[in-house]
Amino acid sequence: MEIAVVGSPAFTLGFQLAGLSDLYNPEGEEELHSTLRNLLNNKSVGIMVVDSAMMATLPERLRDQLSASVSPTVLGIGTEEDTTLRETIRKAIGVDLWK
């Protein structure tokens, strides 16, 4: 299973330095939507890391698809406080680890 990272070049740089090679830097809204949909349907991707700033701009329907996805598991990561990771863990194991 691969880890795919979607975000700006500045966001994906750290992942590239860590050795990941499945990086996507979509330019524009349509390319972002297309990239995310393709990755959702890619059976070789087990984890998809998405810049939470980009996730916030997505249409609600696509955001819901990403949040509900089990394989690949989608994680929104960014500099601002985000509860996506917390909710993903709570859904996966049934316990809120932050309480």
N, C-alpha and C positions, 0 to 999 in steps of 0.2 A: 504494500500500500504506500502510495506517495503522499507527500504534503505539498499542497499547492498554495501559493501566496498571491493575493490580489491587492494591489494598492499602487500608490505613487512610487516613483523611483526611489525617493527618500525613505519611504516605508519599507520597501522590499530589500533595500541595501543591507540591512542588518541580517536578514535571513540569508541573503547571498553570501555574506561573510561567514555565516555559520555553516555553509556548505550545501544549502538547498539550491536546486537548479530549476524547479518548476515554478517560475516567477512570471507574473502577468502585470503589465503596466498599461491598462486600457486608457485610451485617450478619448474622452467623450462618453456621453451617457449611453448611446446605442452600443458602443463597443464594450462598455462595462456590463450591460445587461446580457449581451451575447456571450461574453466570457464566462459570466456566472452560470448561465443556463448550460453551457457546454460542460463546465466542470461538474455541475450537479449530475449530469448524465454520464460522466466518465467513471467507469467502474474501477479504474486503477487508482483513483484519488480517494484516500481514506479520511484525510483532514484537509479542510479548506480554511485558511486564515485570511480574513478580509479586514482591511482598514475600516474601523468603525465610522470614520467620517464619511467614507463612501457608502457604507451600509445605510447611514441616516438619510442619504439622498435617494435611495431606491424607492420604487412604488411599493405600497403596502403589501400587495399580493406577492411580489417577488421576495420581499423581506420575510413574509410569513413562510414561504417555501424554504428559504434558507434556514430559518429558525427551527422548522419542523423536521429538517433533514437529519436522518440518522447516519446514512452512509452516502456521501461523506458527512462527517460532523463539521459544522460550520462555526467558527469562532470569530467574533468581531473583537479586534484588539485595537486600541488607540490610546492617545494621551489623556483624553477626557474620561471621566468615570462612566463605566458601561456595565450593565448587568447581564449582558449576553452570556458571558462565560459562566456566571453564577447560575443563571437559568438553565443552561445546557447541562451543567453538573447536577443540578437538582432534578432535572428530568431523567438523566441517565441512571442515577443511583437512588433517587427518591428521598434524598435528605439534603437540607440546606446547610452546607458546611460553614456558612458565615454566621450562624446563630449559635 
